[in-house]
Amino acid sequence: MQRLALFDLDDTLIDRRHALEATLTRFASRHGLTPDERDALLVRLDDRACVADFSAIRERHGLSASAQALWREYLADMAASSVCPADVLDGLDDLTRHGWRIGIATNGSADIQRAKLEATGIAHRVHAVCVSADLGLRKPDPRLFATAVELCGAAPHDGGWMVGDDPVKDIAGGRSAGLATLWIGAPDRWPGDLAAPDRTAPTALSAIRLLLEHTA
């Protein structure tokens, strides 16, 4: 198997929920929204966000800024609030030093995902970034993973690993593309109706260490 690892971004390498909560707290304060209104935004944007959401939010709360301006504000705050732990960044560097090709395979809007990758320093530690909005495909579609493999300069049929926190989007999707799978989560929380991942790790750092052991 070739030394290739595709990583999910949100809730694998970064804590999206934490960044979202911090961003919407700032948003509510800036625009005079109540705590309940802030919580409603958290529910609305919990899975994903786009400009159209902010058009509806602008209308709902009577905000004077344009939807595009609100989106740019959200994007900047999400990027500023996103953090990848230093030891995880070091782990990505270790993988590269050991001859691994590293890619990001993520769902989401291209502008916000790439802004988070730049702000956290991940962008400069991977060989390729594959964002669903750029392709018009979303995980678990196997074509997204195949594209990510090719963008990494790797061979599509020589295997590799998909590392992520979502049992369906990351693990089932990665398996359907012919990749070995490494799930970030607790073993007792794995859905019983899905085929188990090849390996399990509690954190991104421990997942990277497993991959490095696989190299040895």
Backbone as a chain_set.jsonl record, in Angstrom:
{"seq": "MQRLALFDLDDTLIDRRHALEATLTRFASRHGLTPDERDALLVRLDDRACVADFSAIRERHGLSASAQALWREYLADMAASSVCPADVLDGLDDLTRHGWRIGIATNGSADIQRAKLEATGIAHRVHAVCVSADLGLRKPDPRLFATAVELCGAAPHDGGWMVGDDPVKDIAGGRSAGLATLWIGAPDRWPGDLAAPDRTAPTALSAIRLLLEHTA", "coords": {"N": [[0.837, -1.2, 0.0], [0.538, 2.211, -0.873], [2.109, 5.123, 0.612], [-0.068, 7.1, 1.559], [-2.31, 9.451, 2.828], [-5.493, 10.634, 3.311], [-7.159, 13.257, 4.867], [-10.042, 14.219, 6.64], [-11.38, 17.507, 7.355], [-13.07, 19.234, 9.18], [-13.801, 18.742, 12.548], [-12.057, 16.696, 12.638], [-9.271, 17.392, 12.026], [-9.554, 19.982, 12.929], [-11.552, 21.674, 15.434], [-14.587, 22.182, 14.601], [-17.047, 22.82, 15.787], [-16.405, 24.285, 18.103], [-15.185, 26.527, 16.903], [-17.373, 27.509, 15.465], [-19.195, 28.19, 17.507], [-17.777, 30.248, 18.816], [-17.574, 32.089, 16.72], [-20.288, 32.724, 16.19], [-21.042, 33.824, 18.592], [-19.576, 36.201, 18.526], [-20.782, 37.294, 16.262], [-23.453, 37.656, 17.094], [-23.079, 39.517, 19.157], [-22.006, 41.675, 17.725], [-24.101, 42.379, 16.044], [-26.249, 42.841, 17.66], [-27.92, 40.718, 18.534], [-29.993, 38.49, 20.449], [-29.236, 36.078, 23.103], [-30.863, 33.792, 22.626], [-31.445, 34.095, 19.917], [-28.903, 33.86, 18.899], [-28.414, 31.158, 19.543], [-30.276, 29.944, 17.876], [-29.161, 30.491, 15.402], [-26.909, 28.912, 15.634], [-27.992, 26.361, 15.5], [-29.036, 26.461, 12.905], [-26.72, 26.721, 11.312], [-25.204, 24.564, 11.943], [-24.452, 22.237, 10.513], [-23.561, 23.058, 7.939], [-22.721, 26.06, 6.06], [-23.601, 28.821, 3.926], [-23.635, 31.523, 1.499], [-26.327, 31.983, 0.945], [-27.595, 31.336, 3.331], [-26.991, 33.538, 4.87], [-28.301, 35.54, 3.574], [-30.924, 34.896, 4.23], [-30.715, 35.149, 7.026], [-30.086, 37.847, 7.27], [-32.497, 38.978, 6.358], [-34.293, 37.945, 8.242], [-33.484, 39.118, 10.675], [-33.387, 41.791, 10.156], [-30.997, 43.096, 9.311], [-28.598, 45.541, 8.288], [-26.294, 45.251, 6.733], [-25.059, 43.761, 3.694], [-25.812, 40.464, 2.349], [-23.511, 39.283, 1.288], [-21.519, 40.746, 2.597], [-21.993, 39.977, 5.245], [-21.424, 37.262, 5.001], [-18.678, 37.349, 4.372], [-17.735, 38.384, 6.756], [-18.429, 36.314, 8.513], [-16.851, 34.261, 7.408], [-14.234, 35.263, 7.875], [-14.191, 35.332, 10.683], [-14.635, 32.644, 11.321], [-12.332, 31.492, 10.265], [-10.398, 32.749, 11.858], [-11.057, 31.683, 14.31], [-10.551, 29.024, 14.12], [-8.536, 26.292, 14.998], [-5.724, 24.245, 14.74], [-4.187, 21.843, 16.629], [-0.803, 22.239, 17.784], [0.752, 19.919, 18.024], [-0.488, 18.198, 16.283], [-0.055, 19.466, 13.83], [2.726, 19.181, 13.794], [2.767, 16.428, 13.607], [1.724, 16.001, 11.034], [3.857, 17.053, 9.587], [5.77, 15.141, 10.293], [4.749, 12.876, 9.01], [5.125, 13.62, 6.317], [7.914, 13.751, 6.265], [8.466, 11.092, 6.455], [7.836, 10.159, 3.996], [5.158, 10.203, 3.214], [2.294, 11.042, 1.248], [-0.025, 13.622, 1.601], [-3.394, 14.527, 1.808], [-6.286, 16.686, 1.852], [-9.646, 15.951, 2.222], [-12.644, 17.235, 2.024], [-15.993, 18.213, 2.802], [-17.959, 21.141, 2.034], [-18.052, 24.787, 1.644], [-15.854, 26.225, -0.708], [-14.407, 28.632, -0.249], [-14.537, 29.14, 2.538], [-13.506, 26.772, 3.65], [-10.911, 26.695, 2.598], [-9.943, 29.057, 3.691], [-9.866, 28.391, 6.408], [-7.979, 26.355, 6.333], [-5.688, 27.778, 5.576], [-5.457, 29.615, 7.724], [-4.972, 27.976, 9.917], [-2.579, 26.786, 9.332], [-2.5, 24.346, 8.153], [-2.708, 24.17, 5.401], [-0.18, 24.507, 4.316], [1.058, 22.192, 4.819], [0.184, 20.022, 3.463], [-0.26, 18.047, 0.485], [-2.319, 18.324, -1.299], [-5.61, 19.729, -1.688], [-8.96, 18.942, -1.564], [-12.079, 20.05, -2.091], [-15.54, 19.788, -1.61], [-17.336, 21.648, -2.803], [-15.921, 22.651, -4.944], [-16.0, 20.609, -6.755], [-18.605, 19.876, -7.14], [-19.491, 17.652, -5.912], [-20.122, 15.599, -3.045], [-18.758, 14.119, -0.1], [-20.238, 11.065, 0.9], [-19.436, 10.377, -1.749], [-17.584, 8.368, -3.879], [-16.072, 9.438, -5.932], [-15.082, 11.885, -5.138], [-13.056, 11.205, -3.323], [-11.379, 9.776, -5.028], [-10.573, 11.815, -6.73], [-9.152, 13.399, -4.908], [-7.03, 11.677, -4.293], [-5.713, 11.592, -6.778], [-5.011, 14.3, -7.053], [-3.101, 14.448, -5.115], [-1.018, 13.343, -6.38], [-0.818, 10.651, -6.313], [-1.206, 7.092, -6.912], [-4.245, 5.943, -8.185], [-5.162, 3.305, -7.724], [-3.586, 2.072, -5.846], [-4.091, 2.027, -3.16], [-4.163, 3.356, 0.236], [-4.994, 5.623, 2.934], [-7.991, 6.792, 4.512], [-8.818, 9.221, 6.796], [-10.984, 10.172, 9.294], [-13.847, 11.62, 11.055], [-16.504, 11.053, 10.586], [-18.761, 8.433, 10.329], [-20.185, 7.657, 7.992], [-19.742, 9.59, 5.855], [-16.912, 9.834, 5.821], [-15.726, 7.288, 6.489], [-17.296, 5.053, 5.407], [-17.46, 6.191, 2.88], [-14.73, 6.5, 2.167], [-13.953, 3.812, 2.147], [-15.489, 2.875, 0.003], [-14.107, 3.976, -2.046], [-11.88, 2.464, -2.193], [-9.995, 2.768, -0.192], [-8.124, 2.177, 2.829], [-9.403, 2.575, 6.154], [-9.509, 4.903, 8.839], [-10.894, 5.663, 11.741], [-11.804, 8.488, 13.661], [-12.712, 8.45, 16.832], [-14.623, 7.028, 19.596], [-14.543, 3.541, 20.18], [-16.89, 2.322, 21.196], [-18.891, 3.919, 20.272], [-19.343, 3.515, 17.668], [-21.543, 3.139, 14.892], [-23.715, 0.417, 14.898], [-24.817, -0.675, 12.608], [-23.129, -0.373, 10.5], [-20.283, -1.371, 8.557], [-17.262, -2.031, 10.259], [-14.536, 0.31, 10.79], [-11.124, 0.064, 9.529], [-9.144, 0.746, 11.362], [-9.158, 2.403, 14.57], [-8.982, 5.478, 16.325], [-8.633, 7.748, 19.084], [-8.073, 10.472, 18.711], [-6.876, 12.969, 16.347], [-4.094, 13.191, 16.496], [-3.317, 10.732, 17.646], [-4.156, 9.1, 15.592], [-2.414, 9.845, 13.538], [-0.041, 8.91, 14.665], [-0.547, 6.161, 14.563], [-0.478, 5.799, 11.797], [2.187, 6.421, 11.31], [3.412, 4.327, 12.665], [2.572, 2.323, 10.989], [4.184, 2.834, 8.861], [6.667, 2.035, 9.686]], "CA": [[0.0, 0.0, 0.0], [1.322, 3.444, -0.938], [2.042, 6.0, 1.782], [-1.019, 8.16, 1.232], [-3.344, 9.647, 3.84], [-6.449, 11.719, 3.147], [-7.758, 13.66, 6.129], [-11.167, 15.135, 6.764], [-10.973, 18.727, 8.05], [-13.888, 19.638, 10.319], [-13.961, 17.791, 13.653], [-10.961, 15.725, 12.569], [-8.054, 18.172, 12.282], [-9.936, 21.163, 13.709], [-12.811, 21.577, 16.167], [-15.495, 23.129, 13.95], [-18.106, 23.265, 16.707], [-15.833, 25.339, 18.94], [-15.019, 27.71, 16.062], [-18.694, 28.02, 15.133], [-19.755, 28.843, 18.694], [-17.059, 31.506, 19.018], [-17.933, 32.983, 15.622], [-21.664, 33.199, 16.317], [-21.07, 34.716, 19.752], [-19.133, 37.499, 18.005], [-21.798, 37.773, 15.328], [-24.598, 38.126, 17.879], [-22.675, 40.74, 19.844], [-21.784, 42.721, 16.721], [-25.352, 42.76, 15.394], [-27.292, 43.067, 18.662], [-28.842, 39.595, 18.642], [-30.148, 37.932, 21.789], [-28.678, 34.72, 23.237], [-31.735, 32.819, 21.962], [-31.242, 34.241, 18.481], [-27.592, 33.261, 18.624], [-28.561, 29.705, 19.594], [-31.002, 29.538, 16.676], [-28.173, 30.5, 14.323], [-26.044, 27.756, 15.831], [-28.725, 25.209, 14.961], [-29.15, 26.613, 11.457], [-25.43, 26.605, 10.634], [-24.443, 23.498, 12.596], [-23.894, 21.281, 9.56], [-22.846, 23.791, 6.895], [-23.176, 27.436, 5.875], [-23.307, 29.406, 2.621], [-24.112, 32.899, 1.375], [-27.788, 31.996, 0.987], [-27.999, 31.366, 4.744], [-26.857, 34.894, 5.402], [-29.39, 36.313, 2.991], [-32.099, 34.636, 5.081], [-30.44, 35.717, 8.357], [-30.218, 39.3, 7.119], [-33.929, 39.273, 6.271], [-34.961, 37.577, 9.507], [-33.113, 39.997, 11.782], [-33.39, 43.174, 9.724], [-29.627, 43.615, 9.337], [-28.36, 46.476, 7.186], [-25.196, 44.771, 5.887], [-25.468, 42.831, 2.641], [-25.544, 39.052, 2.617], [-22.112, 39.036, 0.971], [-20.702, 41.312, 3.676], [-22.164, 39.107, 6.411], [-20.698, 36.028, 4.704], [-17.247, 37.629, 4.513], [-17.506, 38.523, 8.2], [-18.488, 34.954, 9.057], [-15.679, 33.541, 6.923], [-13.045, 35.755, 8.582], [-14.254, 34.927, 12.087], [-14.452, 31.198, 11.397], [-10.911, 31.214, 10.046], [-9.652, 33.214, 13.031], [-11.41, 30.857, 15.471], [-10.179, 27.628, 13.863], [-7.208, 25.964, 15.523], [-5.209, 22.874, 14.655], [-3.157, 21.743, 17.671], [0.583, 22.242, 17.299], [1.296, 18.564, 17.897], [-1.058, 17.614, 15.06], [0.722, 20.044, 12.729], [4.022, 18.496, 13.811], [2.536, 15.068, 13.128], [1.633, 16.061, 9.577], [5.238, 17.208, 9.117], [6.44, 13.84, 10.453], [4.298, 12.003, 7.922], [5.813, 14.034, 5.091], [9.324, 13.349, 6.367], [8.538, 9.645, 6.266], [7.488, 9.81, 2.632], [3.722, 10.143, 2.98], [1.542, 12.077, 0.552], [-1.129, 13.99, 2.48], [-4.435, 15.33, 1.177], [-7.502, 17.029, 2.59], [-10.887, 15.635, 1.516], [-13.615, 17.864, 2.905], [-17.21, 18.847, 2.312], [-18.1, 22.53, 2.451], [-17.797, 25.858, 0.682], [-14.414, 26.292, -0.967], [-13.753, 29.805, 0.332], [-14.377, 29.032, 3.989], [-12.616, 25.655, 3.975], [-9.534, 27.096, 2.29], [-9.539, 30.074, 4.674], [-9.515, 27.687, 7.647], [-6.719, 25.642, 6.1], [-4.612, 28.771, 5.606], [-5.331, 30.215, 9.057], [-4.457, 26.995, 10.871], [-1.272, 26.303, 8.917], [-2.607, 23.025, 7.537], [-2.56, 24.284, 3.943], [1.231, 24.443, 3.936], [1.594, 20.897, 5.243], [-0.448, 18.959, 2.69], [0.076, 18.072, -0.935], [-3.492, 18.669, -2.096], [-6.871, 20.008, -0.997], [-10.12, 18.617, -2.393], [-13.272, 20.572, -1.414], [-16.726, 19.329, -2.332], [-17.948, 22.706, -3.609], [-15.144, 22.813, -6.179], [-16.265, 19.487, -7.654], [-20.018, 19.574, -7.275], [-19.666, 16.332, -5.301], [-19.954, 15.606, -1.597], [-18.563, 12.825, 0.559], [-19.347, 9.918, 0.655], [-19.262, 10.018, -3.162], [-16.205, 7.881, -4.06], [-15.351, 10.249, -6.916], [-14.348, 12.941, -4.436], [-11.831, 10.608, -2.788], [-10.518, 9.457, -6.165], [-9.982, 13.076, -7.172], [-8.157, 13.793, -3.909], [-5.863, 10.812, -4.493], [-5.017, 12.03, -7.983], [-4.423, 15.611, -6.782], [-1.905, 14.21, -4.304], [0.01, 12.734, -7.215], [-0.733, 9.237, -5.946], [-1.814, 6.15, -7.855], [-5.628, 5.702, -7.742], [-5.492, 1.919, -7.383], [-2.555, 1.524, -4.969], [-4.503, 2.109, -1.771], [-3.914, 4.517, 1.072], [-5.869, 5.725, 4.098], [-8.888, 7.921, 4.752], [-8.906, 9.474, 8.232], [-12.049, 11.133, 9.552], [-14.716, 11.4, 12.223], [-17.881, 10.73, 10.216], [-18.814, 7.027, 9.912], [-20.703, 7.488, 6.635], [-19.073, 10.449, 4.873], [-15.471, 9.58, 5.763], [-15.31, 5.89, 6.566], [-17.96, 4.3, 4.341], [-17.07, 6.799, 1.62], [-13.344, 6.13, 1.875], [-13.904, 2.384, 1.797], [-16.058, 2.703, -1.334], [-13.089, 4.424, -3.003], [-10.761, 1.536, -2.153], [-9.012, 3.179, 0.809], [-8.23, 1.709, 4.206], [-10.098, 3.626, 6.898], [-9.091, 5.149, 10.224], [-11.97, 6.484, 12.314], [-11.537, 9.264, 14.871], [-13.872, 8.305, 17.71], [-14.57, 5.964, 20.597], [-15.057, 2.303, 19.584], [-18.247, 1.982, 21.627], [-19.851, 4.831, 19.64], [-19.462, 3.2, 16.253], [-22.888, 2.644, 14.557], [-23.706, -1.032, 14.745], [-25.314, -1.119, 11.31], [-22.119, -0.11, 9.477], [-19.047, -2.158, 8.631], [-16.297, -1.352, 11.12], [-13.335, 0.842, 10.141], [-9.937, -0.785, 9.672], [-8.516, 1.128, 12.621], [-9.846, 3.461, 15.318], [-8.114, 6.273, 17.194], [-9.452, 8.756, 19.771], [-7.742, 11.833, 18.292], [-6.096, 13.063, 15.104], [-2.69, 12.923, 16.796], [-3.124, 9.285, 17.8], [-4.307, 8.52, 14.257], [-1.146, 10.075, 12.841], [0.945, 7.991, 15.233], [-0.817, 4.845, 14.006], [0.011, 5.784, 10.425], [3.646, 6.376, 11.364], [3.755, 2.954, 13.012], [2.335, 1.529, 9.782], [5.321, 3.085, 7.991], [7.877, 1.357, 10.201]], "C": [[0.879, 1.259, 0.0], [1.119, 4.293, 0.322], [1.233, 7.241, 1.428], [-2.055, 8.249, 2.341], [-4.189, 10.858, 3.462], [-7.084, 11.999, 4.496], [-9.004, 14.501, 5.885], [-10.665, 16.381, 7.505], [-11.776, 18.95, 9.328], [-14.117, 18.492, 11.297], [-13.05, 16.576, 13.525], [-9.655, 16.436, 12.872], [-8.335, 19.452, 13.054], [-11.282, 20.919, 14.368], [-13.783, 22.605, 15.587], [-16.538, 23.661, 14.908], [-17.605, 24.413, 17.579], [-15.693, 26.63, 18.133], [-16.36, 28.338, 15.735], [-19.313, 28.757, 16.317], [-19.09, 30.193, 18.934], [-17.455, 32.53, 17.957], [-19.328, 33.557, 15.808], [-21.859, 34.038, 17.572], [-20.63, 36.114, 19.334], [-20.197, 38.118, 17.101], [-22.978, 38.361, 16.087], [-24.272, 39.432, 18.591], [-22.574, 41.917, 18.871], [-23.101, 43.256, 16.17], [-26.531, 42.871, 16.367], [-28.326, 41.966, 18.762], [-28.88, 39.066, 20.073], [-29.465, 36.568, 21.873], [-29.534, 33.659, 22.552], [-31.584, 32.884, 20.449], [-29.897, 33.662, 18.058], [-27.685, 31.746, 18.602], [-29.311, 29.182, 18.368], [-30.07, 29.529, 15.467], [-27.256, 29.289, 14.415], [-26.7, 26.491, 15.281], [-28.752, 25.271, 13.437], [-27.839, 26.29, 10.738], [-24.595, 25.432, 11.148], [-23.778, 22.557, 11.597], [-23.063, 21.967, 8.484], [-23.419, 25.195, 6.784], [-22.799, 27.901, 4.477], [-23.891, 30.812, 2.578], [-25.624, 32.97, 1.497], [-28.306, 32.003, 2.424], [-27.99, 32.791, 5.274], [-27.819, 35.867, 4.738], [-30.648, 36.146, 3.831], [-31.91, 35.234, 6.475], [-30.586, 37.231, 8.333], [-31.685, 39.707, 7.114], [-34.624, 39.056, 7.611], [-34.694, 38.59, 10.607], [-33.014, 41.471, 11.385], [-32.009, 43.827, 9.743], [-29.361, 44.477, 8.106], [-27.258, 46.001, 6.237], [-25.724, 43.8, 4.839], [-25.157, 41.395, 3.036], [-24.083, 38.716, 2.336], [-21.194, 39.567, 2.069], [-20.793, 40.455, 4.934], [-21.408, 37.794, 6.222], [-19.196, 36.226, 4.875], [-16.861, 37.777, 5.983], [-17.46, 37.154, 8.861], [-17.242, 34.165, 8.671], [-14.428, 33.947, 7.701], [-13.035, 35.288, 10.033], [-14.079, 33.426, 12.245], [-12.983, 30.831, 11.211], [-10.098, 31.59, 11.278], [-9.892, 32.33, 14.246], [-11.008, 29.398, 15.314], [-8.735, 27.383, 14.287], [-6.909, 24.493, 15.25], [-4.092, 22.772, 15.681], [-1.752, 21.615, 17.097], [1.133, 20.838, 17.132], [0.723, 17.834, 16.691], [-0.328, 18.158, 13.83], [2.096, 19.387, 12.652], [3.886, 17.069, 13.28], [2.4, 15.01, 11.615], [3.022, 16.224, 8.957], [5.994, 15.881, 9.209], [6.03, 12.873, 9.346], [5.026, 12.339, 6.625], [7.275, 13.593, 5.113], [9.509, 11.853, 6.159], [7.987, 9.211, 4.905], [6.013, 9.699, 2.321], [3.277, 11.303, 2.105], [0.285, 12.352, 1.371], [-2.113, 14.867, 1.719], [-5.56, 15.633, 2.141], [-8.691, 16.717, 1.696], [-12.031, 16.116, 2.394], [-14.852, 18.32, 2.156], [-17.21, 20.309, 2.753], [-17.878, 23.509, 1.316], [-16.294, 26.045, 0.53], [-13.755, 27.463, -0.253], [-13.544, 29.653, 1.825], [-13.442, 27.884, 4.368], [-11.158, 26.028, 3.714], [-9.042, 28.182, 3.248], [-9.13, 29.422, 5.988], [-8.187, 26.948, 7.494], [-5.534, 26.59, 6.142], [-4.377, 29.272, 7.023], [-4.7, 29.259, 10.061], [-3.046, 26.511, 10.543], [-1.313, 24.934, 8.269], [-2.286, 23.088, 6.047], [-1.126, 24.09, 3.484], [1.877, 23.109, 4.302], [0.975, 19.735, 4.475], [-0.114, 19.133, 1.209], [-1.102, 18.488, -1.804], [-4.69, 18.902, -1.195], [-8.001, 19.75, -1.977], [-11.377, 19.003, -1.622], [-14.503, 20.25, -2.256], [-17.302, 20.397, -3.259], [-17.201, 22.935, -4.918], [-15.527, 21.766, -7.226], [-17.739, 19.295, -7.966], [-20.352, 18.177, -6.789], [-19.498, 16.469, -3.797], [-19.621, 14.204, -1.106], [-19.933, 12.348, 1.046], [-19.163, 9.508, -0.808], [-17.814, 9.587, -3.398], [-15.401, 8.709, -5.053], [-14.578, 11.388, -6.251], [-13.032, 12.404, -3.893], [-10.852, 10.286, -3.925], [-9.834, 10.712, -6.694], [-8.896, 13.529, -6.208], [-6.879, 12.971, -4.055], [-5.046, 11.295, -5.688], [-4.344, 13.382, -7.775], [-3.164, 15.497, -5.918], [-0.755, 13.639, -5.127], [0.208, 11.268, -6.913], [-1.449, 8.38, -6.981], [-3.215, 5.766, -7.363], [-5.909, 4.29, -7.252], [-4.461, 1.276, -6.45], [-2.86, 1.711, -3.49], [-4.065, 3.384, -1.076], [-4.956, 4.547, 2.172], [-6.776, 6.941, 4.007], [-9.083, 8.027, 6.247], [-9.997, 10.511, 8.472], [-12.949, 10.717, 10.686], [-16.12, 10.95, 11.854], [-17.957, 9.295, 9.678], [-19.263, 6.824, 8.464], [-19.874, 8.275, 5.633], [-17.601, 10.078, 4.708], [-15.132, 8.097, 5.636], [-15.974, 5.037, 5.485], [-17.56, 4.858, 2.972], [-15.655, 6.428, 1.217], [-13.221, 4.685, 1.466], [-14.425, 2.163, 0.376], [-15.088, 3.137, -2.425], [-11.839, 3.556, -2.959], [-9.675, 1.89, -1.165], [-9.205, 2.416, 2.108], [-8.765, 2.869, 5.032], [-9.651, 3.682, 8.352], [-10.074, 6.146, 10.806], [-11.498, 7.193, 13.574], [-12.782, 9.204, 15.748], [-13.651, 7.187, 18.709], [-15.188, 4.695, 20.025], [-16.5, 1.991, 19.966], [-19.313, 2.913, 21.037], [-19.998, 4.565, 18.145], [-20.86, 2.648, 15.951], [-22.872, 1.162, 14.229], [-24.147, -1.524, 13.392], [-24.32, -0.883, 10.174], [-20.925, -1.036, 9.658], [-17.994, -1.362, 9.388], [-15.133, -0.791, 10.312], [-12.164, -0.114, 10.33], [-9.215, -0.507, 10.98], [-9.336, 2.243, 13.257], [-8.837, 4.164, 16.2], [-8.959, 7.368, 17.844], [-9.228, 10.182, 19.288], [-6.978, 11.806, 16.977], [-4.631, 12.734, 15.359], [-2.434, 11.433, 16.939], [-3.301, 8.57, 16.462], [-3.016, 8.676, 13.453], [-0.073, 9.127, 13.361], [0.726, 6.573, 14.728], [-0.295, 4.74, 12.575], [1.542, 5.705, 10.402], [4.135, 4.988, 11.763], [3.575, 2.035, 11.806], [3.5, 1.681, 8.802], [6.505, 2.218, 8.388], [7.956, -0.081, 9.709]], "O": [[1.835, 1.361, 0.768], [0.097, 4.192, 1.0], [1.776, 8.28, 1.051], [-2.617, 7.233, 2.75], [-3.673, 11.966, 3.311], [-7.502, 11.073, 5.192], [-9.013, 15.384, 5.027], [-9.649, 16.326, 8.199], [-11.233, 18.865, 10.43], [-14.57, 17.412, 10.916], [-13.237, 15.566, 14.203], [-8.997, 16.125, 13.865], [-7.46, 19.958, 13.757], [-12.059, 20.072, 13.927], [-13.807, 23.757, 16.02], [-16.883, 24.842, 14.849], [-18.31, 25.404, 17.767], [-16.042, 27.706, 18.619], [-16.485, 29.563, 15.724], [-19.891, 29.831, 16.146], [-19.771, 31.176, 19.225], [-17.647, 33.706, 18.266], [-19.534, 34.754, 15.607], [-22.754, 34.882, 17.612], [-21.24, 37.103, 19.738], [-20.472, 39.316, 17.173], [-23.451, 39.448, 15.756], [-25.093, 40.349, 18.623], [-23.015, 43.024, 19.179], [-23.212, 44.443, 15.863], [-27.68, 42.983, 15.94], [-29.492, 42.239, 19.045], [-27.904, 39.187, 20.813], [-29.15, 35.966, 20.846], [-28.996, 32.724, 21.959], [-31.593, 31.855, 19.774], [-29.774, 33.054, 16.995], [-27.095, 31.107, 17.731], [-29.012, 28.094, 17.877], [-30.177, 28.656, 14.605], [-26.872, 28.712, 13.398], [-26.036, 25.653, 14.67], [-28.523, 24.268, 12.76], [-27.847, 25.66, 9.681], [-23.413, 25.321, 10.824], [-22.648, 22.125, 11.82], [-21.972, 21.501, 8.155], [-24.474, 25.489, 7.346], [-21.809, 27.442, 3.905], [-24.564, 31.239, 3.516], [-26.154, 33.912, 2.087], [-29.341, 32.608, 2.706], [-28.873, 33.193, 6.032], [-28.116, 36.92, 5.303], [-31.353, 37.115, 4.113], [-32.86, 35.772, 7.044], [-31.14, 37.827, 9.257], [-32.073, 40.664, 7.784], [-35.433, 39.873, 8.05], [-35.59, 38.893, 11.394], [-32.601, 42.304, 12.192], [-31.873, 44.982, 10.147], [-29.843, 44.177, 7.013], [-27.293, 46.324, 5.05], [-26.713, 43.103, 5.067], [-24.352, 41.139, 3.932], [-23.478, 37.941, 3.076], [-20.21, 38.92, 2.43], [-19.79, 40.231, 5.612], [-20.819, 37.272, 7.169], [-18.517, 35.377, 5.452], [-15.786, 37.343, 6.397], [-16.572, 36.866, 9.664], [-16.647, 33.484, 9.506], [-13.655, 33.092, 8.135], [-11.992, 34.893, 10.553], [-13.444, 32.975, 13.198], [-12.455, 29.968, 11.912], [-9.214, 30.842, 11.696], [-9.03, 32.232, 15.119], [-11.109, 28.618, 16.261], [-7.836, 28.164, 13.974], [-7.738, 23.617, 15.498], [-3.133, 23.541, 15.615], [-1.538, 20.973, 16.069], [1.899, 20.581, 16.203], [1.373, 16.948, 16.136], [-0.019, 17.41, 12.903], [2.574, 19.073, 11.562], [4.774, 16.564, 12.594], [2.899, 14.08, 10.98], [3.328, 15.614, 7.933], [6.765, 15.537, 8.313], [6.863, 12.142, 8.81], [5.49, 11.444, 5.918], [7.807, 13.121, 4.108], [10.575, 11.402, 5.738], [7.707, 8.031, 4.691], [5.641, 9.16, 1.278], [3.811, 12.409, 2.202], [-0.398, 11.417, 1.79], [-1.72, 15.832, 1.065], [-5.761, 14.923, 3.126], [-8.746, 17.161, 0.549], [-12.356, 15.48, 3.397], [-14.767, 18.762, 1.01], [-16.545, 20.673, 3.723], [-17.562, 23.128, 0.189], [-15.553, 26.027, 1.512], [-12.661, 27.316, 0.293], [-12.48, 30.002, 2.335], [-12.663, 28.013, 5.313], [-10.278, 25.713, 4.515], [-7.858, 28.224, 3.581], [-8.16, 29.845, 6.616], [-7.373, 26.921, 8.417], [-4.485, 26.246, 6.686], [-3.235, 29.348, 7.477], [-3.974, 29.688, 10.957], [-2.39, 25.895, 11.383], [-0.273, 24.407, 7.873], [-1.669, 22.176, 5.497], [-0.881, 23.57, 2.395], [3.08, 22.917, 4.122], [1.223, 18.577, 4.809], [0.261, 20.215, 0.755], [-0.909, 18.956, -2.927], [-4.782, 18.356, -0.096], [-8.002, 20.278, -3.089], [-11.713, 18.371, -0.62], [-14.493, 20.424, -3.475], [-17.711, 20.089, -4.378], [-17.8, 23.37, -5.9], [-15.397, 21.999, -8.427], [-18.09, 18.63, -8.941], [-21.355, 17.587, -7.191], [-18.798, 17.367, -3.33], [-20.138, 13.217, -1.63], [-20.713, 13.153, 1.555], [-18.763, 8.373, -1.071], [-16.899, 10.369, -3.139], [-14.171, 8.685, -5.02], [-13.534, 11.804, -6.752], [-12.003, 13.072, -3.989], [-9.647, 10.5, -3.795], [-8.66, 10.68, -7.062], [-7.838, 13.991, -6.635], [-5.776, 13.506, -3.951], [-3.821, 11.393, -5.608], [-3.233, 13.6, -8.259], [-2.276, 16.346, -5.986], [0.354, 13.472, -4.62], [1.258, 10.697, -7.21], [-2.2, 8.884, -7.816], [-3.356, 5.307, -6.23], [-6.812, 4.094, -6.438], [-4.464, 0.056, -6.283], [-1.969, 1.566, -2.654], [-3.654, 4.354, -1.712], [-5.723, 3.596, 2.327], [-6.383, 7.987, 3.49], [-9.466, 7.057, 6.902], [-9.944, 11.609, 7.917], [-12.837, 9.612, 11.217], [-16.864, 10.505, 12.727], [-17.299, 8.97, 8.69], [-18.775, 5.92, 7.785], [-19.359, 7.707, 4.67], [-17.098, 10.015, 3.586], [-14.343, 7.704, 4.776], [-15.279, 4.365, 4.723], [-17.347, 4.103, 2.024], [-15.404, 6.082, 0.062], [-12.472, 4.357, 0.546], [-13.869, 1.357, -0.371], [-15.215, 2.729, -3.58], [-10.844, 3.87, -3.612], [-8.556, 1.387, -1.265], [-10.328, 2.049, 2.452], [-8.599, 4.027, 4.65], [-9.445, 2.658, 9.002], [-10.093, 7.316, 10.426], [-10.874, 6.587, 14.444], [-13.792, 9.836, 15.44], [-12.636, 6.493, 18.679], [-16.266, 4.762, 19.435], [-17.254, 1.455, 19.153], [-20.505, 2.718, 21.276], [-20.692, 5.299, 17.441], [-21.331, 1.772, 16.676], [-22.102, 0.712, 13.381], [-23.885, -2.675, 13.043], [-24.628, -1.159, 9.015], [-20.599, -1.436, 10.776], [-17.852, -0.157, 9.181], [-14.777, -1.342, 9.27], [-12.206, -0.995, 11.188], [-8.729, -1.431, 11.632], [-10.102, 2.935, 12.586], [-7.942, 3.531, 16.76], [-9.902, 7.865, 17.228], [-10.114, 11.023, 19.441], [-6.495, 10.759, 16.546], [-3.991, 12.076, 14.539], [-1.445, 10.92, 16.414], [-2.666, 7.543, 16.222], [-2.584, 7.747, 12.771], [0.719, 8.598, 12.58], [1.692, 5.848, 14.488], [0.265, 3.715, 12.188], [2.119, 5.004, 9.571], [5.155, 4.521, 11.257], [4.334, 1.084, 11.623], [3.776, 0.779, 8.011], [7.25, 1.73, 7.537], [8.902, -0.796, 10.041]]}, "num_chains": 1, "name": "protein.A"}
